[in-house]
Amino acid sequence: MKRLLLVDDCIDVHLLVRAKLRRAGRSDVELVTATDGQAALDYAQPERFPDLVITDVNMPRCDGPTLVGALRAAGYPGPILLTSSAPAALVAGAQAMIDKGILLDELAVLLDAWLGPAVS
């Protein structure tokens, strides 16, 4: 099973991503959510690194760019996608910057690209 760590301070985004995973038939993806970068860091220890991290840029306690740097410093080798509803620059250590609207519209395509196709 692949593990997706979604980091966003908007609970509605968590609910939408969970629903889209279900509709896309991605039962092979375990969704782990965090409401800020600090909670994500508390979770993402080397023994349970996720396969993919999708994180918002602006969050309380620990923002997206700080989270990316901390994950890379901890040895996280996987892809990290940044999302934002406002224009933002790609930060070192992240693979892509994706508009939050596109993330929600094209989640299945993005998961296929970064995690591979669904496994039944």
Phi, psi and omega in degrees: 000135177275148181243125178250122175260113179256122183241111181202138181279358178259109182299330178300325177295319178301313182295318179295317180295318178301315179295319180293323175299316180297312180296329180278359180071027183270058177291351177275001181244120174270123179267121174248131183242151175218146183266357174198169183297326180295317177297323178295317179295322178299324180280313193280069176271154184310326181286349178218039176304138175285166177279335181209138174243128171241120185228142173290160179276309186260113179213160176286166177064311181206112184280174183302309179301322178293319178299314180303311180299318181292321178296316179295321178296330179279356178096010179296120185264351189277177180287145176232124177249130176266142175235152177200149174266358177233154179304135179210157181271147174293136180257156179303135178099346178262149181274329184201156172246125184233131174300137183301324178296319178292319177306311183290324180285324189244027185302316182299318179295317179297318179295318177301319182291319187264334181245351185094167182294161180301143177247125180279000000 
